[in-house]
Amino acid sequence: MDPHAQLALVIVAGLLAFAGLFRPEVRKKLGDLRALTFPGGSADLTGGEAAAQIEAQKQAPEAEKLPVPAPELGAVLPDLPPPSGVYGPIEADLRRRIEMIAPGSLDAQMAWAVRVAVAAQVERDHEATYRLIFGSQIAALKELNVRGILTIAQAKEVYNLTAVRNYPDVFKPETFEAWGDYLLTRGLVAVERQPVDDDTKAILTPLGKDFLMFVTGRGLTEHKWG
């Protein structure tokens, strides 16, 4: 393989390996809540724990982008990444499998390598989203998936019938904006304009649809607390 082509594939393979790691600040924000949700269900939260999850949603970052290798200031990026006992075997296996499915075209190999890396990052983002999402927010996503479009007024009805009705000590009508902002921040829902009003239309994004498929495909419960 041409050295430049090999470098490109190695870089993408390295991105795939890195995609399996949370950035430190994301790990910190999610760490306190990892024990509160489980693959088959979720714990009931009250008091400070509920407030902690709500605050974590407010501080949640947007869906992450794959990092791009960059040299230190004043340095030059080496021709090839340094040897790694962690990344090396994964990179070698990925190169071998990609060369098998696309043996004759560098463009095809690069396209598949990038797709594999991006798919791994999207799955990691879905895992992060699921850890913090409330059951009422999943219900809203499902409603959007069925109806196609909801106005903000209709979304408020979903919020009042799920979050406020079932957890009145935690959720209030006036906290709807924070509840909805998490779905916007994580890229699951989009609105037609900002600032929003009751007539503003909201839709489920392709990422939101993929998140619902992720929940179903992983066998995760939709009936989480909140």
Secondary structure, 3 states (H helix, E strand, C coil): CCHHHHHHHHHHHHHHHHHCCCCHHHHHHHHCCHHHEECCEECCCCHHHHHHHHHHHHHCCCCCCCCCCCCCCCCCCCCCCCCCCCHHHHHHHHHHHHHHHCCCCHHHHHHHHHHHHHHHHHHHHHHHHHHHCCHHHHHHHHHHHHHCEEEHHHHHHHHHHHHHHHCCCCCCHHHHHHHHHHHHHCCCEEECCCCCCCCCEEEECHHHHHHHHHHHHCCCCCCCCC
